Structures are given as C-alpha cells and as structure tokens.
Amino acid sequence: MNFLDKKSATAIALQPVTADGFDTWLRKQDAKTQGWVKAAGYTGSEGAFITIPSASGGIARVVFGTGKNIGLYTFADLPGRLPKNAGGYFIDGRLDATQATNAALGWALGSYHFGKFKSGKKKEFAALVWPANADRKAVNRTAEAMYLVRDLVNTPANILGPAEIADAALKVAKAGKAKATVIKGEDLLKKNYPAIYEVGKGSPRRPRLIDFTWGNPKHKKITLVGKGVAFDTGGLNLKPGNSMYLMKKDMGGAAHVLGLAQMIMAEKLPVRLRVLIAAVENSVDGDSFRPSDVIQTRKGLSVEVGDTDAEGRIILCDALAEACTEKPDLLVNFATLTGAARVALGPDLPALFSNDDDLAADLMAASKQTQDPLWHLPLWQPYKGWLDSKIADTNTIGGSFGGAIVAALYLDKFVDKDVSWAHIDTFAWNASNRPGRPEGGEALGIRAVYAHIAQKFAQPKLKKARK
C-alpha cells in the first residue's frame, strides 16, 4: 500500500497549507520561493499542489492545499499525481492521531488500482512515509478489507461465479482460522434452503450457502449476511442491456461482509462471529424460476415470485432465517438490493433499515464518526400490506412505490422480532473517479459498522482489562 517506515534523506516534504493560511506561509518563504509560487499562479486552493525546485533541479518540497479540514480523502489524490520518488514523501506538518490516521488511510485508498486483466506495466503510485501519529494497524486492516471488497466487485462474472465467491470466503475464513462449510446444489434442498436453490437452479454454476464461524462462543454473537448474486440477468423478467452491464457487482453484499469479517478477525475483537453468504447466479434456462411461482423458504413462509429480477431478497430470506436460529446479539446484512434506493439516495448513500431504533442511531453516529455515509430510512409498517399475496404467505414485491422500503419489509418478515437487525442496501460502486474512490467497486458502510461493533462489543472488555 505504498508506505515507508522511516523518513530517509531522499524523502520529499509535503507541506500542507490552507487557503486562509497560504498568504502567511508565503510571506515566510525566501524571495526565490515566493517568486516561483507567484509566477506559477499558485494560491493554495484545496486539492492543488506545486512543486518547489531544489538547487540541483530536483524537488525540494511539495506545497499542497488541504482546505479547511484534513479529512479522509484530503491526501487521497496525491499518490497517483505526485512524481515517484525513491524516498517517498512525508507530511511536514502537525497532525493529531485522527488526522494522521485519516491521511494515511486516504493515501492507501488512493493507491488502489484494479489492473488484473491489463497487460503491460502496472500502474505505480508515490509512497508516503508513515505519519508519526497514524494508527498503522487500523490503516492496514481497513485498507486491506476495502481492497478485498473492491477486487471482488470489480472481477467480471465469467471469472467470479458462485464457486469462486465460496473460494474467496474460504480464503478469508482460513486466514482468520474460522470454521467454514459450504452447502451447494441439490444439497441446499436436503438442508432446507429451498429459496436459495430455486433462484440459482437456472444456472449451470450451482448455488451455494457459505457459512463460517469464528471466535469464542461465550462472547456476544455477531452475524453478517451477504447477498452473493454473481451475475443478475433479471431471470425470466430479463433486464434490458443497459441495466445488465454492471450486474457483476450484484455480489457486492457478499464482498462487504467478507471485508467486514476480515476486519473483525484481524483485530481479534472479543465477539463470536458468524458469516452467511447466499451465492447464486440468476440466469435464464428451462429450469429458471418464474414470475408467479410459489417458493418455500427455510422459515416456513411460502412466497409468490412477483418478479424474478427481485431475486436478492429471496436468497437472503433463507440466510436471515438461519441466522436468527442462534439469536445473535447483532444481525447485519449487506445487499445490492434495489434500484429504488439509488433513485432515492444516489450512489454514495447506502440505505439503512433497522428494527431497532437504538441500533440505527448508533450506526448513524458511527457513520458520521468514520466519514462512511449511511442514511436511515424507515421500516414503514403500513406498506407491509403491499406484499400481500392471494396464493402464498407473501409476495416478493409490492407495487411501484417505495421499492427500497418494501424490499426491507419483505426481509423483515424473516427476521425474529427479538433480534436486533440492520439491513444495508448499498450500490457497492463508484460511478466516477474521485480522490481515493476510483470508478468501480467500492466498500460502502463497512467502516461504520465495524466502528459500531468495536465500540459496543469490544470496549467493555478493553476497559475491564485496563483496571
């Protein structure tokens, strides 16, 4: 991730300045530097930098406009813009621990590039000397998890099917020394996961339920559930071509829970973790499930298929029902579930639903703290009637309004009322290039959820240990 442990003699200073403080900084410089900066028309504006030449013609230092506050993405554009230098760059300014950690994490996120399938020389990024106050462990843990999510979401579906999602999950489980099982194909029926099987049976790449556990069984139980649709054609309710192009990312929920699980295990949080991923491909053939089919579920509720393009909620309901059998202290699912959430909130704001107002408030607070946005939407119970079916216990869809809410209400039917649950409907994608957020797969919400878990479930033990 392009970090250097120590500042060497060849390291180049990276001088942060604010627009308000730029004039004061400039007055303190020698006449040669003042002339150079003024001739270049540099004013210290946010995101802009200027290289100050050394006597030998190299770079003496880089002056960079940070804006008013140093946030997560303040330095994130620089790894790809600054000239490579063997000694790297060091931030020549006072940063508190939060600023230093944000600066380093932003640098790491700005050093990501998905070039796995490109020939030729790999893209190179400038290195940063670790800021003195940065929490290296937190930066590495978080960046590695976000890289994992990005890599998985960016990988095309011909390379990453249900089997490969399972392989990725097993790799994460093995690294954390977790116990894992995979149920696939017709064994899903034998083990009573009929909804997952029905959605995935139309593909030659057989559906799977991935299940792994980690941690001390005596600790609080945290269960993560992920939607792993390797590719979504829409099924017999076939998507138009322009809506199908990005459907390799429909396994983004699975990628998110793997990244989050990796963070939890890497930090060895005192929790008992369980991860459940329903991995399928929603394809079209003679065995595909149909609109108006009635499908049985693990919970015992029958569901009428309103639209085969609403397949994610069908596979999740089996995994959520299984998750509730253990009565976890916290249940969180991630899913690229509805276009309606994107219409309402856009690509950057994952929709958060919860049956627990305190949990929702805590997650929103963690979201603000970590600069990892979520937006709380209601589980509006009056809309639950829209899911009524004349021939089954419930339909899977409910008209043309409030699609994200209706999908969450459908999932709510499969979550026990005494289980504290959050559903995060995420886009898992950056629609355009921005500092630290390259166009492509993205981890949205996992830093906020991790912070909540660490604060609520790990802090009591840490405080006790200090006494």
N, C-alpha and C positions, 0 to 999 in steps of 0.2 A: 504493500500500500504506500510505498514511496516515503518512508520516514527514515531519518538518520538519527542515531542515538546521541551523537555529540557534535557540537559545533567545531568544525575544522578551520584551519587558516584560510581555506578557499571558499568557505561559506559566504554567501552574499546576504547583506542585511535587507530585510523587508520592513520598510518604515511605514507604519500606519499613520494616516492623518485624517482628520475630519474636515469637512468643508468650512466649518466655523473656526477651526484651529489652523487652517492652512496658512493664512497670512502671517500669523505669529511664528509658525515653523519656518516660513520662507525668510523672514527677517533675520533669523538666527544663522542662516547659511552664509558661506563665503560668497564673494562677488561673482566668482566663476559659476558656482551652482545657481545663484539667483538668475544670472544671465541665461543659462541653459534652460532653466524651467520657464522663464518668461518667454524666451524665443519659441519654445515648443507650445506655448499657449496652455500649459497645464495649470489647472485650478484646484486640484484635489477633489474633484467631484466623485461621488460614490461609484465604485467599480472601475474607475480609471487609474492607470498607473503610468509612471515614467521611469525610465532607467537613467541613472546618473553615471556618466562615464568616469572611469578611473584615469589616472595619469598615464597608464600604459595602454589605454584604449579599450580596456575591458569594462565590466560593470562594477562600479563601486558600491552602489546600493539601488534599491528599487523603492520608490515612494508610491504608496497605494492609498486611495481614498476609501475609507471604510463606511462612510455615512455616520449617522449619529450613534448607532449602537452596533456592537460586534455580536452578530447572531450566527446561527448555524451555517448559513451559506455565504457569509461575508467573504471568506477567502476561497470559496469552492471553485471559482472560475480560474484561479491562477495556475493550478498545476498544468493545465493544457495551454496556457497563454504565455507563461514565462519561458525564456530560453533555458534549456537544460544546462545544469552546472554540476560538476562532479561533487562539489562540497555542499550542494543544495542551498536552501535559503533558510534564514532564521528570522523570526519576528522580533524586531528590535523595538520593543515597547512593553509596557507593563500590562499584563493580563491577569485577572484573577482566575481562580480554578475553573469556574464555569466558562469564562471567555476562552481560556486556553483549550479546554476540552472541546468546546464548540468549534474553535478554529481548526483543531486537528481533525475532528470528525468531518467537518466540511471539506477539508483538504482531501481526506480519504474518499469521500463520496464523489468529489470532483476528479478523482484519478481512476474512475471506473470506465472501462470500455469493453463492449461486447464484440470482440473481433474473432471469435472462434472459427467462423467459416470464411474469413477473408484470407486470401493469400498475400504474400509479401511481408514486409517488415511490420511488426506490431507497433501500435501507437505508443509513444513514450510520453511520460509526464515528469515534470520537475519534482524534485524531492524537497521535503520540509524537515528541518531539524526539530525534534520534538519540543514543543513549548514547555518551559520549566514546570508549570503547574498543571499540565494536562493529565487526566486520568487515562493512562495508556491502556490499561486493561479494559476500561469501558469503551474506549475508541475502537480497539481491535475487535472486541466482542460484537459491538454494534455494526461496524463496517462489514465484518465477515458475514454476519447474518443478512445484511441488506444486499451484499454482493450475491449471496446464495439465492435470495428471492429474485433479484434481477436476472441472474443467469437462467434460472428455471423458467421464468415467464418469457424471456427472450428466445428460448430454444424452440425451434419450429416443431410442429406436431408430428412430422414424419420421423423425427429423432426422439421425441419425448411423448410416448404413449402411456397408458396405464401401467404397463410393466416397468417402464423407466421411472415413472413417478414413485412406484414402490421401491425401486432400487435406490433412488435419491433419499427416500425416507429411511430405508435400512442403513444407508451410509451415515446419516445423521444420528440414528439410534445407536449404531455401533461405536461411533466416535464418543458418544456420551455414556456408553456402557449401559444402554437401556435394553429391556427385553421386548422383542418385536415378533409379531405374527402377521401373516398376510393370508387372507381368505380370497380365493379367486374363482371365477367362472361359476359353474353349477354348484360348487360348494357353498356359495352365498345362499342358495335356496335351502340347502341342508342345515345351515347355521342360522336360518331365519333372518336374512337380509334381502327380502324379496324386491323392495323398491330399487335398491342399487342394481340388482340383477336385471330388472325389467328395462331400466334406462340403458344399460350397457350391452344388452344381448344382441343389439343390431350391428355391432362391430365385431370383426374377427379378432380384435385385440380385447381380450376378455376383461370384464370389470373386476375390480378388487376392492377389498376393505383392508386398509393398513392400520395396525393397532400396535402402539408401543407404550410401555410404561417405564418410569424412571423415578428414583428417589425412595425415601423412607416411607413405608406405608403408614407410619404413625403421624406423619406430617399432614398438614392441610392438603386437600385434594384439588388440584387444578387440572381441568380437562379442556383441551383445544380440539376443535373440529374444523376440518377444512374441505372445501369443495374442490375436487380434482378432476374437472372435465377437461381431458387432454385436448379435445377439439370439439366444438359445438357447431354442427351443421344446422341446428334447429330441428333435426329429425324430420319427420314427415311434414311438419309445419316448416318447411325449408326456408332458411334465411336467404334474402337477396345477396348477391355477390358482395356489394359494398359493406354489408353488415357482417359478412362472414370472414373478412380478411384478417381481423385481429383475434379471431376465436382460438388461436393458440394460447392466448392469455387466460382462457376460461378455467385454467387450473391455478389461477393466482391465489385463491383461498388456501389451497394445499401448500403452495410455496410460502405463504405468510406464516402458517402455523409451524412449518419446518424451521423457518428463520427464527421465530419466537422461541420455539422449543430449544433450538441450538443456543440461544442467549441464556435461557434459564439454566440449562445443563452446564454451560461453560462457567457461569458464575456460581454454580452449585448452590442455588437458592434452596432453603430448607422447606421444600414442598414435595408432594408426591404428584408427579406429572403424568398425565395420560394424553396421548395424541391419537386421534381417529381421523383417517382420511378416506373418503369415498372417491375412488379413481375409476373413471369410465371414459369412453368416447361415445358421443351422441351422433351416431351415423345412420345412414339410410340403407336398408335392405329389406328382404322379405320377412325378416324376424324383428323388425323395429317395432317398438310400441307405438300405439296410435292415439290420436285425439279421440276422446270418449271411452277409451279403455278404462276399466276399473282395476286398480292395483292394490294388493295387500301390502301392509307395512309391518315393520317389526313391533310397533306399538299396539297393533291390532286394529287400527283405524283403516278403513278402506278409502281410497282416494280416486276420484274421477279425473282423468287427464284432460284438462281444459285446453292445453296447448303443449305439444312436445318440445317447444322451444323454451318452456319453463321447467327444464329438466333438473336444474341445480337444486331446487327446493325439494325435489322428490328423493334424490340421493341423500341429501342432508338429513331428511326426517328419520331415516333408519339409524344413521350415526348419532343423531341427537338423542333418540330414544335409548340407544345402548349407553350413551354417556350418562344418562340420568339414573341408570340402574345402580350406580355407585354413589349417588347423592353427593356429587362433588361440591366443594365449598365455593367454587367458581367455575362456570362453564362459559367459554367464549368460542364463537365460530366466526371464521372469515370466509367470505364468498364474493366472487364477482357475480352478483345475483341478478341485478335488474338495471336495465337502461333507464328506468324511471328515476333511480337515484342519481344518475348522471344528469338527467334533464333538470332535476330539482337543484342539485348542488354542484354540478360541474365535475371535472375530473380530479380535482385536488382534495375534495372534501368527502371522505368516506362517511356514509350514513351510519349512525349508531342507534340501535334499538335495544331496549332492555326491559325486563320485567321487574327490575329493582331500581328505584329512583336513586337510592344512595350509591349504588354501583355506577349508574350513569353519571352522577355528579362527580364521583371520584375519577372516572375515566376522562371526563371533560377537563378536570383540573390537571390531570397528568398530561393530557394533550397540550394544554397551554404551556405547562412547565417544560415539555420536551420539544416544543415547536413542531409537533407532529399532529396536524389538524384532524379532528373528528367533529361531527355535527350531530347533535342529539335530535332525533325525530321520534314522534310518539307511536306507541303501540295502541292506536286508536280503536278501542274495542267496538264501537258502533259499526265499524266497517267489516267486522268479522262475519256478519250475515251475508256479505257479498260472496263468501266462499261456500255458501250452501249448495248442496247437490241433491237432485231428485232421486239419484240411484246409488249414491255412496255416502259415507260419513262426511266427506268434504270434497269440494273441487280443489284444483290446484291453482286456479286463477279466479279473479273476481271483477270482471268488467274493465273499463278503460281508464278509471281514475285511481290515483293514489297507489300506483303499482308497487313502489318500494314498501309502503306500509302494509299492503295486502300480502305481499310475499313474507314479510316479517310475521304477520298474524298467522299465516299458514304454518311457519316454523314453530310459532308459539304453541300450537296445538300438540306438538310432540315433545315439549319441554315441561317437566313436572313443576308445579307451582311453587314448591318449596326449594327449588334450585335457583340460585342467583345466576342469571344468564344475560349475556350480551351478544348481539348479532351485529357484525360489521360488514356492511355492503360496500365493497371497495372496487375501484376501477383497475387498480394494480398496474397503472400505465401512465407514463408522462407523454402527453400529446405533442410536446415540443421541447426543444433543448433550452434549459436554463442552468445557471450555475449550480453544480452539484447534482443536477437532476436531468441526465441525458434522456433524449427521446427513447422510449422503450419501457420495458418492465420496471416496476417500482414497488418498493415496500411502503405501504401507507398504513399507519396506525400501530405497527408492532412496537415502536419505541414507547408510545404512550401506554400500551397495555403492559409491556414489560415494567415500566416505571411503577404502574399501579400495583402489579404483583409484588415487586421488590419492596415497595413501601408498606403494603398492607400485610403481607405474609412473611416477609423476612425481617423487618425491623424489630418486632418484639424480641426475637431470638438474639439479634445483634445487641440490643440494649441490655438484655439479660447477661450476655457474655462480658460486657464491659464492667459490670458491677464487681 
